[in-house]
């Protein structure tokens, strides 16, 4: 009788599991319906102002506070928007340009065709540019020294950076689009060509670049992942489940981040949002691939899909949690950064990874149980049938590596070392805003044209607050510095050409000097002048402060270098600890860590070759090495975790060498597929016209493939075969493995 009860109990338990899966699915669909709209609103809570990213104690930030005492319209509370008119600039044309610019404030916001912008309901609305002008700002136009161009400055208020239109779109691009529309009309009527540039124009183009995040980036990433999954599974249906789970994970993370950013708990910028999308879709799909592969494997050995899922889930939960925890902790280390945008990316990425883990370990198993074996059609895994993985290409790779391990690890290590040698040729000294675009936007072209007719720092001076007694000495010394075009003190009233110089404005015994540089303020040449300028004025007045755009960029570069020296060692230490706890082996954890670091350096070397000689980028952002490290090392260690946890499981049964061969055989296909998915999702970042994201996308894509196809497949197995059971030191497994392998 008991023998009859056992199947009955099994069927009852199976039915309960199916009902539980249905309940979990309903709950997740409800969650998705709530958080989906919030994810779609993420762009409305972005902050993209570089000057706000610096710590309060940086000299640029201290200078901003001091400069604010001199004027309500310092460079720190406005976006100088420069309108360049190229053509004959006689007195009559300059007068017309001044009249045009003075009237721009009364113009209503329009689209590129001159039609009034619309609200959410599609009704035209009237909003004038004057609403967004910096209060009390001087608006005017003046000719170039050779009378062959006119430059107008329309200072916009800093509040425009976070302002939204009635349709919830950012204001800045709409204002600059309006300026360009009317400037083009004026230029055509008066024989000029025109460009709108400066910080206002460049940031507007930057906003436009990020406007594709909600649609183009997500759609392209989803399409790429779908195509890869269809190829991997060779099934017209199965790919839908992991992709749908990944999209639910992304929606969940987006909803959480929206609420936190809305209430200023964390800082979200366009860069972080773009990285979030590809990170969550890539990581969630990776975890899904691992679960589905193990589930398919167990379906060959178990008649009940519920039993197969239980064993598969237990087999993958440890590596997925360990992998996700490694990436999460690595990202959270960014909280140590001095820059608020880096600190924001840390928890943003960590939230995304945690949501990916939770979704894949709960929602996806429920879906798989509900759909049953037929979801794998046309290659349904049937009970008792042979698993084709055990005789496929990865079985051949594993056996080949096992037969001659020294040859394989020497050759693969040599390839990595050669590439790593080129890592020293990276030019990660920062990019100017104009150099940050892969496309030649109007603001970028305008910045290039501006340098032909005016000093590059025109309209965006370096500003120095110095004691009144040191003004004359500082002015003389600053004018003698190569690269300085002019030094003018702040006056009590506007300076009018041809009229006597107004009195210098003095506040608390201090004077504000506006230093115009001969280079665009965010370029290397301008930024590299800041140490010399600071050294000079600090010598004359120890309490002096140097601010302005060039100073902001200099302090950002310095903070980034500080972050690299602090964050990289901490991440390495955390990963080493996690690996040691997971594998119960110090030697194995150090071995894996060393291979991933070598892979990272090799990736930097490959990036240097490609960026400079193929893509012809001007250089790399100063934060590029840090971001590349965080993602490559944290994500690259994933595949070693997936491999070595399975190897340890097999080692307990068969010994180290046989365990390694079996581990590579059964995980080769799924890890390679996961690597291709993650590489492809990050490469999609290249569709956005921003150099930093294109560089980061290539670096992570190339590095992940290098980890997947060379480090995890060849180098690590070959090293473990060469070392043998001692790789598990100091755990007892080194002795048990030795006995088992004999």
C-alpha positions in Angstrom: 0.0 0.0 0.0 2.9 2.4 0.8 4.2 1.9 -2.7 0.9 3.1 -4.1 0.9 6.1 -1.8 4.4 7.4 -2.9 3.4 8.2 -6.5 0.2 9.7 -5.2 2.1 12.0 -2.8 4.5 12.8 -5.7 1.6 13.9 -7.9 0.0 15.9 -5.1 3.3 17.7 -4.5 3.7 18.3 -8.2 0.3 19.8 -8.4 1.0 22.1 -5.4 4.3 23.2 -7.1 2.4 24.1 -10.3 -0.2 26.1 -8.4 2.6 27.9 -6.5 4.2 28.6 -9.9 1.0 30.1 -11.2 0.6 32.3 -8.1 4.2 33.5 -8.4 3.7 34.3 -12.0 0.5 36.4 -11.3 2.3 38.3 -8.6 5.2 39.1 -10.9 2.9 40.2 -13.7 1.2 42.6 -11.2 4.6 44.0 -10.1 5.5 44.5 -13.8 2.3 46.5 -14.4 3.1 48.8 -11.5 6.8 49.4 -12.2 6.7 49.5 -16.0 5.4 53.1 -16.2 7.9 54.2 -13.7 10.8 52.9 -15.7 9.4 54.8 -18.7 9.8 58.0 -16.6 13.4 57.5 -15.6 14.7 60.3 -17.9 12.6 62.8 -16.1 14.7 62.4 -12.9 18.1 62.7 -14.5 20.8 65.2 -13.5 23.6 65.8 -16.0 25.5 68.8 -14.7 29.2 68.0 -14.2 29.8 70.8 -11.8 27.3 69.2 -9.4 29.3 66.0 -9.3 32.3 67.4 -7.4 32.8 67.1 -3.6 31.9 70.3 -1.6 35.5 70.6 -0.5 37.0 70.7 -4.0 38.5 74.1 -4.9 36.1 74.5 -7.8 33.1 74.0 -5.4 34.6 76.4 -2.8 35.3 78.9 -5.6 31.7 78.7 -6.8 30.4 79.7 -3.4 32.8 82.7 -3.3 32.1 83.7 -6.9 28.3 83.8 -6.2 28.9 86.8 -3.8 30.0 88.9 -6.8 27.2 88.3 -9.1 23.9 86.5 -9.4 25.0 85.4 -12.9 28.4 83.7 -12.3 29.4 80.9 -14.6 28.3 78.4 -12.0 24.7 79.3 -12.1 24.2 79.6 -15.8 24.7 77.8 -19.1 26.5 80.2 -21.5 24.8 79.5 -24.9 27.0 81.0 -27.6 25.6 81.9 -31.1 28.3 82.2 -33.7 27.6 84.1 -36.9 30.3 83.7 -39.5 30.5 86.4 -42.2 31.3 90.1 -42.6 31.0 91.8 -39.2 30.9 95.6 -39.8 29.3 97.9 -37.3 25.9 97.7 -39.0 25.8 93.9 -38.9 27.0 93.9 -35.2 24.1 96.3 -34.4 21.6 94.0 -36.1 23.0 91.0 -34.3 22.6 92.8 -30.9 19.1 93.7 -31.8 18.3 90.1 -32.8 19.8 88.6 -29.6 18.1 91.2 -27.3 14.8 90.0 -28.8 15.4 86.3 -28.5 14.0 86.2 -24.9 10.5 87.1 -26.2 10.5 84.2 -28.7 8.2 81.3 -27.8 9.6 77.7 -27.8 9.2 76.0 -31.2 10.2 72.8 -32.9 12.7 72.5 -35.7 10.0 73.6 -38.2 9.0 76.7 -36.3 5.7 75.3 -34.8 4.8 75.9 -31.2 5.7 73.1 -28.9 2.8 71.0 -27.6 1.6 69.7 -24.2 0.8 66.1 -23.4 -2.6 66.4 -25.0 -1.1 67.7 -28.2 -2.3 71.3 -27.8 0.2 74.1 -28.8 1.5 76.1 -25.8 3.3 79.4 -25.5 6.4 79.5 -23.4 9.0 82.2 -23.9 12.8 81.8 -23.8 12.9 84.6 -21.2 11.6 82.2 -18.6 14.9 80.3 -18.7 17.4 83.2 -19.0 19.8 83.8 -16.1 18.5 86.7 -14.0 20.4 89.9 -14.7 22.6 88.3 -17.3 24.3 90.5 -19.9 23.0 89.7 -23.4 24.9 91.1 -26.4 27.0 90.4 -29.5 30.5 91.5 -30.5 32.7 91.1 -33.6 35.8 89.0 -33.9 39.2 90.8 -34.0 39.3 90.5 -37.8 35.7 91.5 -38.3 34.9 88.2 -40.0 32.5 86.8 -37.4 30.1 87.8 -34.6 29.6 86.0 -31.3 26.5 86.4 -29.1 26.1 85.1 -25.6 22.6 84.1 -24.3 23.2 82.9 -20.7 20.6 80.4 -19.6 19.8 79.8 -15.9 21.3 76.7 -14.3 17.8 75.6 -13.3 17.1 74.8 -16.9 19.2 71.6 -16.5 16.5 69.9 -14.5 13.5 71.7 -15.8 10.7 69.9 -17.7 8.2 70.9 -20.3 4.5 70.2 -19.8 5.0 67.0 -21.8 7.7 65.9 -19.3 10.5 66.4 -21.8 13.6 68.3 -20.8 13.5 72.1 -21.4 17.2 72.7 -22.5 17.0 70.9 -25.9 13.8 72.8 -26.7 15.3 76.1 -25.9 18.4 75.5 -27.9 16.3 74.2 -30.8 14.3 77.4 -30.7 17.5 79.5 -30.7 18.9 77.6 -33.7 15.6 78.0 -35.6 15.5 81.8 -35.3 19.3 82.2 -35.6 19.2 80.3 -38.9 16.5 82.7 -40.2 18.5 85.7 -39.1 21.7 84.4 -40.6 20.1 83.6 -43.9 18.7 87.1 -44.1 22.0 88.8 -43.4 24.6 86.7 -45.2 25.9 84.6 -42.3 26.3 80.9 -41.5 25.5 80.1 -37.9 26.1 77.6 -35.1 24.8 77.4 -31.5 27.4 76.1 -29.1 28.9 76.8 -25.7 27.8 74.8 -22.7 24.1 75.4 -23.5 24.4 74.0 -27.0 26.7 71.1 -26.0 24.5 70.1 -23.1 21.4 70.3 -25.3 23.0 67.9 -27.8 24.0 65.7 -24.9 20.3 65.6 -23.7 19.3 64.7 -27.3 21.8 61.9 -27.3 20.3 60.4 -24.2 16.8 60.9 -25.4 17.1 57.5 -27.2 17.6 55.6 -24.0 13.9 54.8 -23.4 13.3 53.6 -27.0 16.2 53.0 -29.3 18.6 51.5 -26.8 16.1 49.3 -25.1 14.6 48.1 -28.4 18.0 47.4 -30.0 19.2 45.6 -26.9 16.1 43.5 -26.8 16.3 42.6 -30.5 20.0 41.6 -30.2 19.3 39.4 -27.1 16.3 37.8 -28.8 18.3 37.0 -31.9 21.1 35.4 -29.9 18.7 33.4 -27.8 16.9 32.1 -30.9 20.3 30.9 -32.2 21.3 29.4 -28.9 18.1 27.5 -28.2 17.1 26.8 -31.9 13.6 27.2 -30.7 10.9 29.7 -31.9 9.4 29.9 -28.5 11.8 29.3 -25.6 13.7 32.6 -26.1 10.6 34.6 -25.1 10.8 33.4 -21.4 14.3 34.5 -20.5 13.9 37.8 -22.4 10.6 38.5 -20.8 12.1 37.8 -17.4 15.0 40.1 -18.1 12.5 42.9 -19.1 10.6 42.4 -15.9 13.9 42.7 -13.9 14.7 45.9 -15.8 11.3 47.3 -15.1 11.5 46.5 -11.4 15.0 48.0 -11.1 13.8 51.1 -13.0 10.8 51.6 -10.8 12.9 51.4 -7.6 15.5 53.7 -9.0 12.9 56.2 -10.2 11.5 56.6 -6.7 14.9 56.9 -5.1 16.1 59.5 -7.7 12.9 61.4 -7.5 13.4 61.8 -3.7 17.1 62.6 -4.1 18.3 59.4 -2.4 20.6 58.8 -5.3 21.8 60.6 -8.4 20.8 59.4 -11.9 22.4 60.7 -15.0 21.9 59.7 -18.7 25.1 57.7 -18.6 24.0 55.6 -15.6 20.6 55.0 -17.1 22.1 53.7 -20.4 24.5 51.4 -18.4 21.6 50.2 -16.3 19.6 48.9 -19.3 22.3 46.9 -20.8 23.7 45.7 -17.4 20.3 44.3 -16.3 19.3 42.8 -19.6 22.7 41.2 -20.0 23.1 39.9 -16.4 19.5 38.7 -16.2 19.8 36.8 -19.5 23.1 35.3 -18.3 21.5 34.0 -15.1 18.5 32.7 -17.1 20.8 30.8 -19.5 22.5 29.1 -16.6 19.2 28.1 -15.0 17.6 26.9 -18.3 20.8 24.9 -19.2 20.8 23.1 -15.9 17.0 22.5 -16.0 17.3 21.0 -19.5 20.2 18.8 -18.2 18.1 17.6 -15.3 15.1 16.9 -17.5 17.1 14.1 -19.1 17.4 12.4 -15.7 14.0 13.1 -14.1 10.6 12.2 -15.3 8.9 15.0 -13.3 9.6 18.5 -14.4 9.1 19.7 -10.8 11.8 17.4 -9.5 14.1 18.5 -12.4 13.5 22.1 -11.5 14.2 21.6 -7.8 17.5 20.0 -8.5 18.4 22.5 -11.2 17.5 25.5 -9.0 19.6 24.1 -6.1 22.5 23.6 -8.5 22.4 27.2 -9.9 21.3 29.3 -6.9 24.8 29.3 -5.3 26.8 30.4 -8.4 24.1 32.9 -9.4 24.0 34.4 -5.9 27.8 34.4 -5.7 28.1 35.9 -9.1 25.4 38.6 -8.5 26.9 39.4 -5.1 30.3 39.9 -6.6 29.0 42.3 -9.1 26.7 44.0 -6.6 29.5 44.5 -4.0 31.9 45.7 -6.8 29.4 48.3 -7.8 28.6 49.4 -4.3 32.3 50.1 -3.8 31.7 53.1 -6.1 30.1 54.7 -3.1 33.6 55.5 -2.0 34.0 57.7 -5.0 34.5 61.4 -4.6 32.2 62.1 -7.6 28.4 62.0 -7.0 27.7 60.5 -10.5 30.0 57.6 -9.8 28.5 57.2 -6.3 25.1 57.2 -8.0 26.0 54.5 -10.5 27.1 52.2 -7.7 23.7 51.6 -6.1 21.9 52.0 -9.5 23.9 49.1 -10.9 23.6 47.1 -7.7 19.8 47.5 -7.6 19.7 46.3 -11.2 21.8 43.2 -10.5 19.8 42.3 -7.3 16.5 42.7 -9.3 18.0 40.4 -12.0 18.9 37.7 -9.5 15.5 37.8 -7.7 13.6 37.8 -11.0 15.5 34.9 -12.6 15.4 32.8 -9.4 11.7 33.2 -8.8 9.8 34.4 -11.9 11.6 32.3 -14.6 11.4 29.0 -12.7 7.6 29.6 -12.3 7.2 30.2 -16.0 9.3 27.2 -17.0 7.2 24.9 -14.8 3.9 26.3 -16.1 4.9 25.8 -19.8 6.4 22.3 -19.3 8.8 20.4 -21.6 7.1 21.5 -24.8 8.6 25.0 -24.5 11.9 23.5 -25.7 10.3 22.4 -29.0 11.6 21.2 -31.4 14.4 19.7 -29.3 12.4 18.6 -26.2 14.6 17.0 -23.5 12.9 13.7 -22.8 13.4 11.5 -19.7 16.1 8.9 -20.2 17.5 10.4 -23.5 21.2 11.2 -23.9 22.3 14.8 -23.3 24.0 16.0 -26.5 26.3 18.3 -24.5 28.4 15.3 -23.3 29.6 14.6 -26.8 29.7 18.1 -28.4 32.4 20.6 -29.2 33.1 21.5 -25.6 33.8 17.9 -24.7 36.5 18.0 -27.4 37.9 21.3 -26.1 37.9 20.0 -22.5 39.7 16.7 -23.5 42.2 18.5 -25.7 43.1 20.9 -22.9 43.4 18.1 -20.4 45.9 16.2 -22.7 48.4 19.0 -23.0 47.6 21.7 -20.4 51.1 23.4 -20.4 51.0 24.2 -24.1 47.5 25.7 -23.8 48.2 27.9 -20.7 51.5 29.1 -22.0 50.1 30.2 -25.4 47.0 31.8 -24.0 48.9 33.6 -21.3 51.4 34.9 -23.9 48.5 36.3 -26.0 47.1 38.1 -23.0 50.5 39.5 -22.0 51.2 40.8 -25.4 47.9 42.7 -25.5 48.4 43.8 -21.9 51.6 45.5 -22.9 49.6 48.0 -25.0 47.5 49.1 -22.0 50.2 51.7 -21.1 49.4 53.5 -24.4 45.8 54.5 -23.3 45.2 58.3 -23.3 42.8 58.5 -20.4 43.3 62.2 -19.6 39.7 63.1 -20.3 37.6 64.3 -23.2 36.3 67.7 -23.9 32.5 68.0 -24.2 32.9 68.4 -28.0 35.2 65.4 -28.2 32.6 63.4 -26.3 30.3 63.0 -29.3 30.8 60.4 -32.0 28.6 62.4 -34.3 29.3 66.0 -35.5 26.5 67.9 -33.9 25.8 71.6 -34.5 27.4 72.4 -31.1 30.5 70.4 -31.9 30.9 72.1 -35.3 30.3 75.4 -33.7 33.0 74.8 -31.1 35.5 74.0 -33.9 34.5 77.1 -35.8 34.6 79.3 -32.7 38.3 78.7 -32.3 39.0 80.1 -35.8 37.6 83.5 -34.8 37.7 83.9 -31.1 39.7 82.7 -28.0 38.5 79.3 -27.1 37.5 80.4 -23.6 35.4 83.3 -24.7 32.2 83.4 -22.7 33.4 80.7 -20.2 36.3 82.3 -18.3 38.4 80.8 -15.5 37.3 82.8 -12.5 39.7 83.7 -9.6 38.7 85.2 -6.3 41.8 86.9 -4.8 42.6 89.5 -2.2 42.4 93.1 -3.5 46.0 93.7 -2.6 47.2 91.0 -5.0 45.1 91.9 -8.0 47.8 93.9 -9.9 50.5 91.4 -9.4 48.2 88.5 -10.3 47.0 90.2 -13.4 50.5 90.9 -14.6 51.7 87.3 -13.9 48.6 85.7 -15.4 48.9 87.7 -18.6 52.4 86.4 -19.0 51.2 82.7 -18.8 51.2 81.0 -22.2 47.5 80.3 -23.2 46.0 83.2 -21.3 44.2 85.6 -23.7 43.0 88.3 -21.3 42.5 89.1 -17.6 39.6 91.4 -16.6 38.3 92.1 -13.1 34.6 92.0 -12.3 33.3 95.6 -12.4 30.4 97.3 -10.6 28.7 97.9 -14.0 28.9 96.3 -17.5 32.0 97.2 -19.6 31.0 99.2 -22.7 33.5 99.4 -25.5 34.7 103.0 -26.1 33.6 104.1 -22.6 35.7 104.5 -19.5 36.5 101.4 -17.5 34.0 101.0 -14.5 35.3 100.6 -11.0 36.4 97.2 -9.9 33.9 95.4 -7.7 35.2 94.5 -4.2 33.4 92.1 -1.9 34.8 91.4 1.6 38.3 92.6 0.5 38.3 90.2 -2.5 38.2 90.8 -6.2 36.9 88.5 -9.0 39.3 88.1 -12.0 37.8 86.7 -15.2 40.6 85.0 -17.1 39.9 84.1 -20.8 42.0 81.2 -22.0 43.0 80.6 -25.6 41.5 77.2 -25.6 38.1 75.7 -25.2 37.6 75.5 -21.4 37.0 71.7 -21.3 40.0 70.7 -23.5 43.2 69.2 -22.2 45.2 72.4 -23.0 42.8 74.5 -20.9 42.5 72.0 -18.1 46.3 71.5 -17.9 46.7 75.3 -17.3 44.8 75.1 -14.0 47.7 73.8 -11.8 50.0 76.6 -13.0 47.2 79.2 -12.5 46.5 77.9 -9.0 50.1 77.8 -8.1 50.6 81.4 -9.2 47.6 82.9 -7.4 48.1 80.8 -4.3 51.6 82.1 -4.0 50.3 85.7 -4.1 47.3 84.9 -1.8 47.0 81.6 0.0 43.3 82.2 0.4 42.6 82.7 -3.3 40.3 80.3 -5.1 40.3 79.3 -8.8 37.0 78.2 -10.4 35.3 78.0 -13.7 34.7 75.3 -16.3 38.4 74.4 -16.7 38.8 74.1 -12.9 35.8 71.8 -12.7 37.2 69.5 -15.3 40.6 69.5 -13.6 39.1 68.6 -10.2 37.0 65.9 -11.8 40.1 64.3 -13.3 41.9 64.5 -9.9 38.9 63.0 -8.1 38.8 60.2 -10.7 42.4 59.3 -10.2 41.8 59.2 -6.4 38.9 56.9 -7.0 41.0 54.5 -9.1 43.7 54.2 -6.4 41.1 53.5 -3.7 38.3 51.6 -5.4 40.3 49.1 -7.5 42.2 47.5 -4.6 39.0 47.3 -2.5 37.1 45.5 -5.3 40.0 43.0 -5.8 39.9 42.3 -2.0 36.2 41.7 -2.0 36.2 39.4 -5.0 39.1 37.4 -3.5 37.1 36.9 -0.3 33.9 35.9 -2.1 35.8 33.4 -4.3 37.7 32.0 -1.3 34.4 31.5 0.6 32.6 30.0 -2.4 35.4 27.6 -3.5 36.7 27.0 0.0 40.2 27.5 -1.5 42.6 30.4 -1.2 44.8 29.2 -4.0 41.9 28.7 -6.5 40.5 32.2 -5.6 43.9 33.9 -6.2 44.4 32.0 -9.4 41.0 33.1 -10.8 41.6 36.6 -9.7 44.9 36.8 -11.4 43.6 35.5 -14.7 40.7 38.1 -14.7 43.1 41.0 -13.9 45.4 39.8 -16.7 42.4 39.6 -19.0 41.4 43.2 -17.9 44.9 44.6 -18.8 44.8 42.7 -22.1 41.4 44.3 -22.8 42.8 47.8 -22.1 45.6 47.1 -24.5 43.2 46.0 -27.3 41.1 49.1 -26.5 44.1 51.3 -27.0 44.9 49.8 -30.4 41.2 50.0 -31.6 40.3 53.4 -30.2 43.4 55.2 -31.5 44.1 53.4 -34.8 40.6 52.2 -35.9 38.0 54.5 -34.4 40.4 57.5 -34.2 39.0 58.8 -30.9 40.7 61.8 -29.4 41.3 59.8 -26.2 39.5 58.2 -23.3 37.5 59.8 -20.5 39.4 59.9 -17.3 36.9 57.6 -15.7 37.1 55.0 -18.4 39.8 52.7 -16.7 37.7 52.7 -13.5 34.4 51.9 -15.1 36.0 49.3 -17.4 37.6 47.7 -14.4 34.4 47.6 -12.3 32.4 45.9 -15.1 35.1 43.7 -16.6 36.5 42.3 -13.4 33.1 42.0 -11.6 31.4 40.5 -14.7 34.4 38.6 -15.9 34.7 36.7 -12.7 31.1 35.5 -13.2 32.1 33.0 -15.8 34.9 31.6 -13.7 32.4 31.3 -10.8 29.9 29.5 -13.1 32.7 27.1 -14.2 34.5 26.5 -10.9 31.4 25.9 -8.8 30.5 23.1 -11.2 34.1 21.9 -11.3 34.1 21.7 -7.5 30.8 19.8 -7.6 32.3 17.3 -10.1 35.6 17.1 -8.3 34.0 15.7 -5.2 32.7 12.8 -7.4 35.6 12.2 -9.8 38.7 14.1 -8.7 40.2 17.4 -9.9 41.3 16.6 -13.5 38.2 14.6 -14.4 36.1 17.2 -12.6 37.6 20.0 -14.6 37.0 18.1 -17.9 33.4 17.5 -16.9 32.9 21.0 -15.8 34.1 22.5 -19.1 32.1 20.0 -21.0 28.7 20.7 -19.4 29.1 24.5 -18.9 31.0 25.4 -22.1 27.9 26.0 -24.2 25.9 27.9 -21.7 28.8 30.1 -20.5 29.8 30.9 -24.1 26.2 31.8 -24.9 26.0 34.0 -21.7 29.2 35.7 -22.7 28.0 36.5 -26.2 24.7 37.9 -24.8 26.5 40.1 -22.3 29.1 41.3 -24.9 26.3 42.0 -27.4 24.2 44.0 -24.9 27.1 46.2 -23.9 28.2 46.7 -27.5 24.7 48.1 -28.2 25.8 51.2 -26.2 27.7 52.2 -29.3 24.4 53.3 -31.0 24.3 56.3 -28.7 26.5 59.1 -30.2 28.8 59.3 -27.1 32.4 58.4 -27.2 32.5 57.3 -23.5 29.6 54.8 -23.9 31.0 53.6 -27.2 34.4 52.9 -25.6 32.9 51.3 -22.5 30.6 49.1 -24.7 33.5 47.9 -26.8 35.7 47.4 -23.7 33.1 45.3 -21.9 32.1 43.4 -25.1 35.6 42.5 -26.1 36.7 41.8 -22.5 33.8 39.5 -21.8 34.4 37.5 -25.0 38.1 37.3 -24.1 37.1 36.0 -20.6 34.6 33.6 -22.1 36.5 32.1 -25.0 40.1 32.2 -23.8 40.4 32.7 -20.1 37.5 30.5 -18.9 37.7 27.9 -21.7 41.5 27.5 -22.1 43.7 29.3 -19.5 41.9 28.4 -16.3 41.3 24.7 -17.2 44.9 24.4 -18.4 46.3 25.9 -15.2 44.1 23.7 -13.0 45.2 20.6 -14.9 48.8 21.6 -14.4 48.5 22.4 -10.7 46.3 19.4 -10.0 44.5 18.8 -6.7 46.6 21.3 -4.8 44.6 24.0 -6.5 42.0 23.5 -3.7 44.5 24.4 -0.9 43.9 24.7 2.0 40.6 22.8 1.9 40.5 19.0 2.5 39.3 18.6 -1.0 43.0 18.8 -2.2 43.6 15.4 -0.5 40.2 13.9 -1.4 40.7 15.1 -5.0 44.1 13.6 -5.1 42.8 10.2 -4.0 39.8 10.3 -6.3 41.9 11.2 -9.4 44.4 8.4 -9.0 
